[in-house]
Amino acid sequence: MKKILILIGTRPEAIKLAPLIKAFKAKKESFQIRVCTSGQHIEMVTQVLSFFEIKEDSRLETMKEGQSLTALSTFLLSEIETELIHFNPDLVVVQGDTHTALAGAMAGFYHGAKICHVEAGLRTFQNRDPFPEEMNRRLISQLADWHFAPTTRARANLLHEGIPEKKIVLTGNTIIDALNKGMHKIEKKQYPSVEKVKKILSHSTRPFILATVHRRENQGEKLVKICQAFREVAETFGVSLIIPVHPNPEIAGPLRAILGTTPNIILIDPVPYPGFLWLMKNCMLILTDSGGIQEEATAIGKNVILLRETSERNEAIESGFVFKAGTDVEKIVRLTGTLLEKQSVPGIKNIFGSGDAAIQIVTFLKKQL
């Protein structure tokens, strides 16, 4: 039996690793699993794990108010090392491009464990955009023993960087596994977060657009421009904008200050995963700087206006689901009008896989280990 340490820092990591955790647990004769959360998004991660009926085995209290990225990295390395010494895993699983993922890969490498990188090979080819995620995932690729690529483009990126072909497995993205399971769950059972967003929206007869913003590179003046675009969209097209406000004060403060009294804009607290799935399914359009939402939107047939200058998910752009606008106010408003009028999306919805990525990963690792 092989011991597997799975590290989770943020809500997107929890969503994308939940199907993999369930798949590992289904093979309990082969794997002993330990789920460790780093504390980056404590409440939001807990909500996701609870929705998927997963319990964490340990939690690291890493977040300190006002800490720098260097301080966070240092603390994560130290705390994860303690976890590694205690559990002594054969394999460390990290996902994506967060500080938890990078620190986990580094600490696991130093400890002598094999490193498994889920969602490997995403690239913008601009080291500081997004910052620090682009460099994080590039560094993880140099540490990983196995790279689970979600698309053929991601696989090609890894091969171009000199990663041996035998270390790369094309799997699709585990977010589609999670999305399929999550949608099935909210259709079969009532969840408080779903009922809450339904009640909030029941006060308006207008159709709604879902909008999110959270990235570090969109703080400051760029966030002001995004807010201006949100206001113009709400005033121009006869729709409501519902915006779950990210808890980061650098995001939440300006959003509430600039848009808090704007008609047709509804600012709400972060929405647990079931409620957010319902919002994505029932909105007319999504405005976001998120990576994972681009992937989910393709699977449920929603157009996205991307509030970023670059994307590591160009498959969604080329397929006609995602439209890149950056923080250009005029472009955001114009694209919104075009897509609201169009109200149709491409028919191809399996850009990021068919929902069996977790099974493929576990099957591969069982053979290897």
C-alpha positions as CSV (number, residue, x, y, z in Angstrom):
1,M,0.0,0.0,0.0
2,K,1.3,3.4,-1.0
3,K,0.9,6.5,1.1
4,I,-0.4,9.6,-0.7
5,L,-0.3,13.2,0.8
6,I,-2.8,15.5,-1.0
7,L,-2.3,19.2,-0.4
8,I,-5.1,21.8,-0.7
9,G,-4.7,25.5,-0.3
10,T,-7.5,27.3,-2.1
11,R,-11.1,26.7,-3.1
12,P,-10.3,25.9,-6.7
13,E,-7.8,23.3,-5.5
14,A,-10.4,21.8,-3.3
15,I,-12.9,21.6,-6.2
16,K,-10.4,20.1,-8.6
17,L,-8.9,17.6,-6.1
18,A,-12.2,16.4,-4.6
19,P,-12.9,13.9,-7.4
20,L,-9.3,12.6,-7.2
21,I,-9.6,12.2,-3.4
22,K,-12.8,10.2,-3.9
23,A,-11.2,8.1,-6.6
24,F,-8.2,7.3,-4.4
25,K,-10.4,6.4,-1.5
26,A,-12.3,4.0,-3.8
27,K,-9.0,2.1,-4.1
28,K,-8.2,1.9,-0.4
29,E,-6.6,-1.5,-0.9
30,S,-3.8,0.2,-2.9
31,F,-3.6,3.7,-1.3
32,Q,-3.5,5.3,2.1
33,I,-4.7,8.9,1.7
34,R,-4.0,11.9,3.9
35,V,-5.7,15.2,3.0
36,C,-3.9,18.3,4.3
37,T,-5.3,21.8,3.9
38,S,-2.9,24.7,4.2
39,G,-5.3,27.4,5.5
40,Q,-5.1,29.7,2.5
41,H,-9.0,29.7,2.1
42,I,-10.1,28.0,5.3
43,E,-13.9,28.6,5.2
44,M,-14.3,28.2,1.4
45,V,-12.2,25.0,1.3
46,T,-14.1,23.5,4.2
47,Q,-17.4,24.2,2.4
48,V,-16.2,22.4,-0.8
49,L,-14.9,19.4,1.1
50,S,-18.1,19.1,3.0
51,F,-20.2,19.3,-0.2
52,F,-18.2,16.3,-1.6
53,E,-18.3,14.5,1.8
54,I,-14.6,14.7,2.4
55,K,-12.9,15.3,5.7
56,E,-9.5,16.9,6.0
57,D,-6.9,14.9,8.1
58,S,-4.9,18.0,9.1
59,R,-4.9,21.7,8.6
60,L,-2.0,24.2,8.6
61,E,-2.7,27.6,10.0
62,T,-0.5,29.5,7.4
63,M,-2.4,32.8,6.8
64,K,-1.3,35.9,8.6
65,E,-2.7,39.3,8.0
66,G,-0.5,41.4,5.7
67,Q,2.1,38.7,5.1
68,S,4.3,38.9,2.0
69,L,4.5,36.2,-0.6
70,T,8.0,35.4,0.7
71,A,6.7,35.0,4.3
72,L,3.8,32.8,3.1
73,S,6.2,30.6,1.1
74,T,8.6,30.3,4.0
75,F,5.9,29.3,6.5
76,L,4.3,26.9,4.1
77,L,7.6,25.1,3.4
78,S,8.2,24.7,7.1
79,E,4.7,23.5,8.0
80,I,4.5,21.1,5.1
81,E,7.9,19.7,6.0
82,T,6.5,18.8,9.5
83,E,3.5,17.1,7.8
84,L,5.9,15.1,5.6
85,I,8.0,14.0,8.5
86,H,4.9,12.9,10.4
87,F,3.2,11.0,7.5
88,N,6.2,10.1,5.3
89,P,4.3,9.7,2.0
90,D,5.5,7.9,-1.1
91,L,3.8,10.5,-3.3
92,V,2.7,14.2,-2.8
93,V,-0.1,15.4,-5.0
94,V,-0.4,19.1,-5.8
95,Q,-2.8,20.9,-8.1
96,G,-2.4,24.0,-10.3
97,D,-0.3,27.0,-9.5
98,T,-0.9,28.3,-5.9
99,H,1.7,28.9,-3.2
100,T,0.5,25.8,-1.5
101,A,1.1,23.8,-4.6
102,L,4.6,25.2,-5.1
103,A,5.6,24.8,-1.5
104,G,4.2,21.3,-1.4
105,A,6.2,20.3,-4.5
106,M,9.4,21.7,-3.1
107,A,9.0,20.3,0.3
108,G,8.0,16.9,-1.1
109,F,11.0,16.9,-3.5
110,Y,13.4,17.7,-0.6
111,H,11.8,14.9,1.5
112,G,12.3,12.3,-1.3
113,A,8.7,11.7,-2.2
114,K,7.5,11.6,-5.8
115,I,5.6,14.6,-6.9
116,C,2.3,14.4,-8.9
117,H,1.1,17.6,-10.6
118,V,-2.5,17.8,-11.4
119,E,-3.4,20.3,-14.1
120,A,0.1,20.5,-15.5
121,G,1.3,22.4,-18.5
122,L,-0.8,25.6,-18.5
123,R,1.1,28.5,-19.7
124,T,0.7,32.2,-20.7
125,F,4.5,32.4,-21.5
126,Q,4.7,35.6,-19.5
127,N,6.5,35.1,-16.2
128,R,4.6,37.8,-14.4
129,D,1.2,37.5,-15.9
130,P,-0.5,36.1,-14.0
131,F,1.7,36.9,-11.0
132,P,2.9,34.7,-9.2
133,E,0.9,31.8,-10.7
134,E,2.7,31.5,-14.0
135,M,6.1,31.1,-12.4
136,N,4.7,28.8,-9.7
137,R,3.5,26.3,-12.2
138,R,6.6,26.5,-14.3
139,L,8.7,25.7,-11.2
140,I,6.4,22.8,-10.2
141,S,7.0,21.3,-13.6
142,Q,10.7,21.2,-12.9
143,L,10.0,19.3,-9.6
144,A,7.3,16.9,-10.7
145,D,7.7,13.2,-11.4
146,W,4.3,12.9,-13.2
147,H,2.5,15.6,-15.0
148,F,-1.3,15.2,-15.6
149,A,-2.1,17.5,-18.5
150,P,-5.7,18.6,-19.0
151,T,-5.4,19.3,-22.8
152,T,-3.3,18.4,-25.7
153,R,-2.0,22.0,-25.7
154,A,-0.8,21.7,-22.1
155,R,0.9,18.4,-23.0
156,A,2.6,20.1,-25.9
157,N,3.8,22.9,-23.7
158,L,5.4,20.4,-21.3
159,L,7.1,18.5,-24.2
160,H,8.4,21.8,-25.6
161,E,10.0,22.5,-22.2
162,G,11.8,19.2,-22.2
163,I,9.6,17.1,-20.0
164,P,10.0,13.4,-21.0
165,E,6.9,12.1,-22.8
166,K,6.6,9.1,-20.5
167,K,6.1,11.4,-17.5
168,I,3.1,13.2,-19.1
169,V,-0.4,11.8,-19.0
170,L,-3.3,13.5,-20.9
171,T,-6.3,13.2,-18.7
172,G,-8.7,16.1,-19.1
173,N,-9.4,18.4,-16.2
174,T,-10.7,17.2,-12.9
175,I,-12.9,20.3,-12.6
176,I,-15.2,18.6,-15.2
177,D,-15.4,15.6,-12.9
178,A,-16.4,17.9,-10.0
179,L,-18.8,19.9,-12.1
180,N,-20.7,16.9,-13.3
181,K,-21.0,15.5,-9.8
182,G,-21.9,18.9,-8.3
183,M,-24.6,19.6,-10.8
184,H,-26.1,16.1,-10.2
185,K,-26.1,16.8,-6.4
186,I,-27.9,20.2,-6.6
187,E,-30.5,18.7,-8.9
188,K,-31.3,15.9,-6.5
189,K,-31.1,17.7,-3.2
190,Q,-31.8,21.2,-1.7
191,Y,-28.8,23.1,-0.5
192,P,-29.0,26.3,1.7
193,S,-26.6,28.3,-0.5
194,V,-28.8,27.5,-3.6
195,E,-32.0,28.6,-1.8
196,K,-30.2,31.7,-0.6
197,V,-29.2,33.0,-4.0
198,K,-32.6,32.1,-5.4
199,K,-34.2,34.3,-2.7
200,I,-31.7,37.2,-3.4
201,L,-32.6,37.1,-7.1
202,S,-36.3,36.7,-6.5
203,H,-36.5,40.5,-5.7
204,S,-35.7,41.3,-9.3
205,T,-37.5,40.4,-12.5
206,R,-34.4,41.1,-14.6
207,P,-32.2,38.3,-16.1
208,F,-28.8,38.3,-14.5
209,I,-25.1,38.2,-15.3
210,L,-22.6,36.6,-13.0
211,A,-19.4,38.5,-12.3
212,T,-16.3,37.7,-10.3
213,V,-13.0,39.3,-9.8
214,H,-10.1,38.2,-7.5
215,R,-6.7,38.2,-9.2
216,R,-3.8,40.1,-7.8
217,E,-3.0,41.7,-11.1
218,N,-6.4,43.3,-11.2
219,Q,-6.0,45.2,-8.0
220,G,-5.7,49.0,-7.9
221,E,-6.5,51.0,-11.0
222,K,-7.5,48.0,-13.0
223,L,-10.1,47.1,-10.5
224,V,-11.5,50.7,-10.7
225,K,-11.9,50.2,-14.5
226,I,-13.6,46.8,-14.0
227,C,-16.1,48.4,-11.6
228,Q,-16.8,51.2,-14.2
229,A,-17.5,48.5,-16.8
230,F,-19.8,46.6,-14.4
231,R,-21.7,49.8,-13.7
232,E,-22.1,50.6,-17.5
233,V,-23.3,47.0,-18.2
234,A,-25.9,47.3,-15.4
235,E,-27.1,50.6,-16.7
236,T,-27.1,49.8,-20.4
237,F,-28.6,46.4,-20.9
238,G,-31.5,46.0,-18.5
239,V,-29.9,43.2,-16.6
240,S,-28.8,42.6,-13.0
241,L,-25.2,41.9,-12.1
242,I,-24.7,39.5,-9.2
243,I,-21.2,39.7,-7.8
244,P,-19.9,37.4,-5.0
245,V,-17.3,39.6,-3.4
246,H,-13.9,37.9,-2.8
247,P,-12.8,38.3,0.9
248,N,-9.4,39.8,0.0
249,P,-9.8,43.4,1.3
250,E,-7.8,44.7,-1.7
251,I,-10.7,43.5,-3.8
252,A,-13.7,43.7,-1.4
253,G,-13.0,47.3,-0.3
254,P,-13.1,48.9,-3.8
255,L,-16.0,46.8,-5.0
256,R,-18.2,47.8,-2.1
257,A,-17.1,51.4,-2.2
258,I,-17.6,51.9,-5.9
259,L,-20.6,49.6,-6.6
260,G,-22.3,49.3,-3.2
261,T,-25.2,51.7,-4.1
262,T,-25.4,51.1,-7.9
263,P,-28.8,50.1,-9.1
264,N,-29.1,46.6,-10.6
265,I,-25.8,45.5,-9.0
266,I,-26.1,42.9,-6.3
267,L,-23.0,42.4,-4.1
268,I,-23.1,39.3,-2.0
269,D,-20.7,37.4,0.3
270,P,-18.7,34.5,-1.2
271,V,-21.1,31.8,-2.3
272,P,-20.5,28.1,-1.3
273,Y,-20.0,25.8,-4.2
274,P,-23.6,24.5,-4.6
275,G,-24.9,28.1,-4.8
276,F,-22.2,29.1,-7.3
277,L,-23.0,26.1,-9.5
278,W,-26.6,27.2,-9.6
279,L,-25.6,30.8,-10.5
280,M,-23.4,29.6,-13.3
281,K,-26.1,27.3,-14.7
282,N,-28.8,30.0,-14.6
283,C,-27.0,33.2,-15.6
284,M,-27.1,34.7,-19.1
285,L,-23.4,35.4,-19.2
286,I,-20.2,35.4,-17.0
287,L,-17.7,38.2,-16.6
288,T,-14.7,36.9,-14.7
289,D,-10.9,36.8,-14.3
290,S,-11.0,33.3,-13.0
291,G,-9.3,30.3,-14.7
292,G,-11.5,27.5,-13.4
293,I,-14.7,29.3,-14.4
294,Q,-13.6,29.4,-18.0
295,E,-13.3,25.6,-17.9
296,E,-16.7,25.1,-16.2
297,A,-18.4,27.5,-18.5
298,T,-17.5,25.5,-21.6
299,A,-19.0,22.3,-20.0
300,I,-22.3,24.0,-19.2
301,G,-22.5,26.1,-22.4
302,K,-22.0,29.6,-21.1
303,N,-20.1,32.5,-22.7
304,V,-17.4,34.2,-20.7
305,I,-15.9,37.7,-21.0
306,L,-12.4,37.3,-19.6
307,L,-11.2,40.3,-17.5
308,R,-7.5,39.5,-18.2
309,E,-5.0,40.4,-20.8
310,T,-3.6,36.9,-21.0
311,S,-5.0,33.3,-20.7
312,E,-3.5,29.9,-20.1
313,R,-6.7,28.4,-21.4
314,N,-6.6,29.5,-25.0
315,E,-8.6,26.3,-26.0
316,A,-11.7,28.0,-24.6
317,I,-11.0,31.2,-26.5
318,E,-10.3,29.5,-29.8
319,S,-13.5,27.4,-29.4
320,G,-15.7,30.5,-29.1
321,F,-16.7,30.2,-25.5
322,V,-14.4,32.8,-23.9
323,F,-13.8,36.4,-25.2
324,K,-10.8,38.2,-23.9
325,A,-11.4,41.9,-22.9
326,G,-8.8,42.6,-20.2
327,T,-9.9,45.8,-18.2
328,D,-10.8,47.8,-21.3
329,V,-14.2,49.3,-20.3
330,E,-15.4,49.9,-23.8
331,K,-14.5,46.4,-24.9
332,I,-16.2,44.8,-21.9
333,V,-19.4,46.7,-22.5
334,R,-19.4,46.1,-26.2
335,L,-18.8,42.4,-25.9
336,T,-21.5,42.1,-23.2
337,G,-24.0,43.6,-25.6
338,T,-23.0,41.4,-28.5
339,L,-23.1,38.2,-26.4
340,L,-26.5,39.1,-24.8
341,E,-27.9,39.6,-28.2
342,K,-26.3,36.4,-29.6
343,Q,-27.5,34.2,-26.8
344,S,-25.9,31.1,-28.3
345,V,-22.7,29.2,-27.7
346,P,-20.7,26.6,-29.7
347,G,-21.9,23.0,-29.5
348,I,-18.6,21.4,-28.4
349,K,-18.5,21.2,-24.7
350,N,-15.8,18.6,-23.9
351,I,-12.7,20.9,-24.5
352,F,-11.4,20.0,-21.0
353,G,-12.4,16.4,-20.9
354,S,-15.4,14.3,-20.4
355,G,-15.3,14.0,-16.6
356,D,-13.1,10.9,-16.0
357,A,-9.8,12.6,-15.3
358,A,-9.6,11.4,-11.7
359,I,-10.2,7.8,-12.7
360,Q,-7.5,8.1,-15.3
361,I,-5.0,9.5,-12.8
362,V,-5.6,6.9,-10.2
363,T,-5.5,4.1,-12.8
364,F,-2.1,5.3,-14.0
365,L,-0.6,5.7,-10.6
366,K,-1.8,2.3,-9.5
367,K,0.1,0.8,-12.4
368,Q,3.2,2.9,-11.7
369,L,3.4,2.5,-8.0
